[in-house]
């Protein structure tokens, strides 16, 4: 049985669906601070807080847990800049609680939802896993602290882990059962699609004087189902090899904010108004993954390998709502 923390959230819910589809039994743990119970359509649901070690121990005592996929975290870069202590407490301290309870219950397999924000403003592109980790915002710093803890725990023989450094998770379940819906929404593609649907009057572009071809930030967009598939491959790897690893998770191609807006306009057939605003603190200029390592070692291959495919799944889900 696999425990998914934050399993009602955007990425966690897609992982949960795919695991159940592949025959795994799952337990979803969530506090619903930024998610919805309606997304938990598979597996068992437990509402709990990671800060509550007593509640965590009850879960580990009640169920035969074979591994943990840890998705629960605050994820907004601008919010982390405004509330750094909150991010360190939730993303780092609460993960320490989870690791402590895992050790007490002799559960060793741990898949960690990490982030490309660890790289800060990288010197070389695309980014390999060997690039220096120099996060420029508290969100990235909180994730790096967890990775360092996992590294130490692994060296001490307490657990085996795989840290998946996500680039920009995007898209939606191809069957439109679940999708991307944050409260408040902070991710670019759903914000653009909300604009296309008339839920907001324009899309904000934060800065247009970056050192990129069109002046806007560039990101690597990877479909949420391709991310979910990587978690299953990672679980199988830990079970077979019992070796800790770090992998980048991206398509290896970057798109600017303006390019994403243009793609959304093509897919939706809608003109999307934009307003240029000041750059946000903590936003790296360009993040594009080198995913050679996970492709070779885990045989991972993105199914949704173009921005059009990704946006189409997101648009289909948005229209259904």
N, C-alpha and C positions, 0 to 999 in steps of 0.2 A: 504494500500500500504506500502511495506517495503523498506526502503532505505538501500542499502548495500554499505558502503564505502570500497574502494579497491575491488570492485566486479568483476573487470577484472583479478584479481590476481589468484594465484593457488587455495587457499581455497575459496576465495570469489566467483569464477566462478562456483565451484561445489555446493556451497550453493545456488547460483542464479538458477542453473538448477533444483535443487531439490525443491526449493520453487515454481517455476513455474509449475513443474510437479504436485505439491500438490495443485495447484489452486490459489496460491498467485500472486498478481501483485507486480512487483519489479521495483525499480529504481537503476541502477548501477552508482555510482559516483567513478570516477578514474581519476588520472592525467597521467597514463601510463608511469610513471617513470621506472617501472620494470615489466610492463605487456603489453598485446597486445589486441587491439580492437577486434581481431578475436575470442576471448573467450566469448565475450558478444553476445550470440546467443538468449538470452531470456530477456524479460523486456525492459525498457527504459534505454537509456544511456545518462549520462550527464558528460561531461569532465570539471572538476573543481578541485581547490585546497582547502584543508581544512583550509589553512591559510587565505583564502578569505571569511570572514564572510558575506560580501555583496552577493557573489554568493550563499553561503549556504542559506541565508535568502530567496533569489529568489526561490530556489528549494522548500523550506518548504512552501512558499506562493503559489506556483503554484500547488503543489500536496498535496493531503490529506494523509499525512504520519502517519501511525499508530505505527510504531516502527522502530528502527535503529539497524542494525547489523554492528558493527564497526570492519572491518578487515584491514583497511588501516594502514600500518606501515612499517618501515624498520625492517628487521628481522635477519640480519647477526651478529652473536656474534663477530667474529673477526673484522668486520668493525666497530662495536660499540666500541670496545676497542681502535681502531685507531681514531675514530671520535665521541667521547662521546657527545659533544655539539650538533652535528647534530642529534643524536638519541633522545636526550632529547627534542630538538625543534620540531622535526617531530612527534615523538610518544606521547609526553606528551602535549606540548603547543598546537599543532593542535587539539588534542582531547578536550582540554579545550574550544577551539573555537566551536567545534561541540556541546558540552554539553551546552554552552551558547546559541547557536541558538535553540537547542531543547527546552530549558527552555522558551525562548522568544515566541516560537510557541506552547507551552503547549503539547509537545510530551514527554511521560514519559517512554516508554518501550525501554530498551537499552541492547543489547547483545554485550558483549565485548570479542574480541579475545585476551585472555591473554596467559600466557606461563608457562611451568614448570621451566623455567629459574629463576623464582622468588625464588625457593627453594635453589639455590646455590648448595653447597655440603651437602645434608641432612644427618642427623645423623642416621635415621632409614629408612628402605626400606621394602615394598613399601611405597610410600609417600602418606600420607593423607592430606586433606585440612587444617588440624590443625597444620601441620608441620610449624616450623618457616620460615618466608620469609626473606632470607638473600642472595639476588642476588649477584653474583660475577663478573658481567659484566654490562656495561651501558644499554644494551638491556633489561635485566631483571629489572634493576632499573627503566627504563622508564615505563615499564608495571606496576610495583608495585606502582609508583606514580599515575598512572591512577586509579588503584584499590582503593587506599586510597581516591582519589577525589570522586569516585563513592560511596564509603561507606558514606562519609560526605553528599553528595547530597541526598542520599537515606534517611539518618537519618533526614534530613531537609525537607523531603517530596517532593523533587523536581523531583525525578525520581525513577523508579524501575529497577534494573539491574540484569543480570546474567553474571558473569565472568566465562568463560570456559578456564581453564588452560590446553592448549594443550600440549601433549607430542609430539613425532615426527610425524607430519602429513606426510603421504606417500601414494603411489598408485595413481591410475587415474580412471577417469570415466569408468565404466565397458563397456559402449558402445563406448568408445574411441573417443568421440566427443571433449573432453577437457582433459588436463593432466597437468603434472608438467613441467614447462619450465621457469626458471628464467634467467635473463640476468644481470650479469653473474650467472651461476649456482653454488650454494653453498651446496645443499643438497646431502646426501650420495648416496641414491638409484639412482637418475637420473645420477649422476656422474659415478657410476659403470656401468650403462646401456649404457651411452655414450662411455665408454671404450670398452664395449662388441661390440658396433657397429663400432668401429674403429675411433670414432671422437676425441679420445685422446689416448695416448699410454700407460698410466698406471693410477692407482688410488692411491692417497696419503693416507697413514695411519699416522695420527698425534699422535705419541706416542704409545709405546707397553710395557711400564713399569708401567701401572696403576695397582692398587690393585684389579684386576679382574682375572677370570680364565685363559684368554689368553693374558692378559696385555693391551687389547684395551678397549676404552670407551664402556659402555653399555647404550643403549637407548630403550625406549618403543615406538614401532611403531604402529600408529593407522591410519586406512584407511581414506582418505579424505572424502569419502561418509558417513562413520560412524560419522565423525565430522559434516558434513552438516546436517545429521539427528538430531544430538544433538541440533543444532540451532533451528530447527523447534519445537522440544519438549520444548526447552527453551522459545520460543515465546508463545507457547500455555500455558505454566506454568505461565508466567507473566500476560497473559490476564486473566487467571482464578483466580490466587492467589494474584497477585500484591505484591509479596514478593521478596526481593532481596536475591540472593544466589550466592555461589561460588562452582564450581564443577571442579574436575580433569577430564581430558578426555584422557584416554589411555587404552591399552589392558590389562595392569597388568602383562605383561611379557616382560623381557628385553633381547635384543640381542646385542652382541658385534659387533664392526666394522668388525672383521674377519668373524663372523657368517653371517652377512648380505652379505658380498662378496661371501661366499660359497653358500648361497641360490641363489644369482643372477647367479652364475656359473651353478648351477643345472637347473634353469629355462631357461636360455639362451643357455645352451649347449656350452658355450664358456669359455676358460681359460682367466682369467683377471689378467694381471700383476699388481703388487703392489710395492710401494716404501715406506719405513719407513722414516718419517720426525719427526722433533722435535714437542713436544706437543704444542698446541695453548693456548695462554693466555685466561682465561675465560671459558675454557671447563670443566664442572663438570665431575667427574669420572663415576658416575652412576646415572641414572634417570629412575625410574620405578614407574608407577602410582598405587595407590589404587583408583579404580573407583567405589567402593561400593556405595558411596553416590548417584551418578547420576543414577546408575542402579536401586537403590531402589526408589528414589524420582521422577525421570522422566521416569522410565521404559526403559532406554536406554540399548541396547544390541548390541555390535559390530557384524555386519554381516561378515566382513572380519577379522576373528579372528586368522589367522595364517600368518606368514611372507611370506610363499609361495603364498597364495592367494593375498596378497598385491602386491608382486613383479610381479606376473603374469599380473595383471591389468596394472601396470606401463609398463611392457615389451610390451604388446599388443599395448599400445598407442605409445610408442617410435617407434615400427616397422612401425606403420601407418604413422609416420612423414617422 
